[in-house]
């Protein structure tokens, strides 16, 4: 029922039908990993009306989880215009527009004061721009005593842990996702969804996902990841 409401509202935005189906499938599969983010968030204290930033939010599966389960005011940013529009419609259906402010911008174009956010979530962002470079740029936006949740590849874990501590932060805890988690909770369902598609046009939207699945089969160990739950001094 909720999916139908979202699809109907998306018609107003003139988003191609293939992308509507694409986003629905990706969201459904992505939800399989939410319990690990929830475990990471459970290590945070409850903050009254926090200001939260979700960097690289995509279609906002974690964003909406935060809005529904943690509260506060969330700024959700991503460079993918269609993904942000999809998020906006989901927020409208769920009546969460007053809790989430989606922005179609890059992190580097975000204009906000230092020491502003209570919590920042970065799912894969540091893996793209570099852990150390990204960490330094993001941490300055967090209030003293605030929290930074990073989801990153497991590679160089000890070096990253040392770097976090060297930059005046406490590593509150970690949540580890091994390669089996990624297969059982994400790629397995995604592969099933793709294999059942009859439309070549729709399937073509998942080419990069199919490449990831193929790479997983060749080297599954490289898909290990970890959440770092960090407190700024």
N, C-alpha and C positions, 0 to 999 in steps of 0.2 A: 504494500500500500504506500509506504513512504517513498520507495523507489519510483513508483508511478507519479507521485506528486512532484518529485525532483525532475523527472523527465519532462512532465508537462510544463513546469516552470522554465526549464531550459529552452523550450521552443521560443520563448520570448527573446532569447539572446542570440538566436540564429546560429547556434553552435551546430556543426554538422552532426547528423544522426550517428555516424560511426564513432564520433568522439564521445557521445553520450554513453554508448554501449561500452566503449573502451574504459571510460572513467568508472562506470559501475563495476566492471570486472576487476579493475585494479584496486578499487576501494575494498571490495569484498575480500580479495586475497590479502591486502595489506592489513586488514583487521586481525588476521591470524597472529600478528606479531605484537598486538597492543598489550597483551598481558605482561610482556617483558618490560615495556616502557612503564606500565602501571607499577611493576615491582620496583623500578628505579625511583619513581615518584613517591612510593611509600616510604622511602628513606628521608624525605623532606619533612620538616615540621609543617603544620598547617599555618598558613599566612593569611591574615584577613585582607581581602580585596587586593590581591597582589597584581602588580603590573608584569605581564608575561610577554616575551617575544619568542615566536617560533620562526626560526630562520630556515628558508627553503621548505616551506610548509607543503608544497604541492597541492593536492586536492583537500588537504586539511584533515586527514583521518586522526592523527595525533592531536591536532588543534581542537577538534570537536570533542575528543575524549577529555581534554583539559577543561574545556568550557562546561561540560556536563558533570565532571567528577571532582574538579578542584576549585573552579570558580575564578573570579578575578576578571580583569580586562586584558584581552589577548590581542597583540599585534601580530598578524600572520603575513609573512612576506615571501614572494616567489617571483621569478622572472617569467614564468609560464602564464601567459594571459588567459588561456582557455582553462587551465587548472584553477586559477583564482576565480574565474567566473563560475565554474562548477561549485567551488567552495561557497561562493556567495549565495547560490541557489539552495544549497544544503542548509545553510544557516537560516535562510528565510523559512524553509519548510519546518525546521526544528525550533524556530522562533528564538534564535540565539544572536540576532544581529546586534543587540545592545552589549553583547559580551565579547564579540570578536570583530576586529577591524582588519579586513584583508587588504593588502596592498600589492599591486603588480610592479614591484621594484626589486632591484638588487640590494643586498646587504650594504654594499658600498655606496649606495645612493640614499640610504636611510639617514634622515636627519633627526637626531635625538640627543639629548644631553647625556653626558657621562654620569655614571652612578644613578641610572634612572630605573632600571628594571629589577624586580625582586627575583625573577626566574627567567633564564633564557634556555631554550631547547634548540639544539643543533643536531639534526639527524642526517649525518653524512656530509654536512657542509665542510667540516675541517678536512675530511678526506679529499675533497675537491681542491681546496686552496692551500692545503698544507697545515698540519696540526699546529706547529709552533706559531706560524704567521697568523693563522686564524684565531688561535687562543688569545694572543696578545690584543688583537683588534676587538674581540668580543668581550673580554673580561672587563674592559674599562667601562662598559655600559651597565654593568651589574652593581647594584648598591653594595656597600660594605655589609657583610652578613647575608648577602643574597646567594643564589644558587645557580650553577651552570650545569646543565645535563647535556652531555655529549654522547652521541652514538657514533662509533667509529670502528674501523677495521681493527682487529686484535693485534696486528703487526706492530712490533716495537712497544709492546705494552709497558715493560719496565722503564724504558726511556721516557715514555709519555707520563707515567706516574711520577717519575723524578722531576720532570719539567713542571708539572702541575704544582708540586710542593715548592719548587724553587721560585715560583711566581706568586708567592704569598697567598696560597690557597690550601685548604685542607681537602684531601680526598676522602669524602665521607663514606663512599662505598662503590662497588661495581656490580654490574649484572652481566654475566657472560652468556653469549649465544653461540653454541657450536654449530658446525656445518649441518648436523641433523635437525637442529631447530629451524634453520633456514629452509631445508627441504620440506620437512613435515608441516611447517606452519605457513609456508609461502609458496615456494616454487612448485611443489607437488600439485596444489590446487590450481595454480596459474597454468601449469602445463595441461591439466585436465580441461580447463576452460578453453584454452587455445585449440586443443586437438578436436574439440567438439564443434568448432566454428565452421559454418558452411560458406560464409562470405570471405572471399579472398581479400577484398578491400579492408575488412575488419582485421583479418589475420595479419595483414601487412603492417598495421599499426603496432603489432607486437614483435616486430623483427628484432629489436634490441633485447627484448625479454627472452626471445628464443635463443639469441646469442649468449645471454647470461646463463641460461639453463644448460646449453652445450658446454660452456666454460666450466660450470659447476661439475659436470660429469667428468671433465678432464682433470680438474684440480679442486675438489670440494673443500680442502683444508683452507684455501684462501678466502672462504666465505665466513670464517669465524669473525665475530664482532663483539663489541663490548660497550656497555653504558658506563660512563664515568659520572659520578654524582659528586659535584665539587662545591665547596663553600668558599666564598671570597672573604678574606680577613677584613 
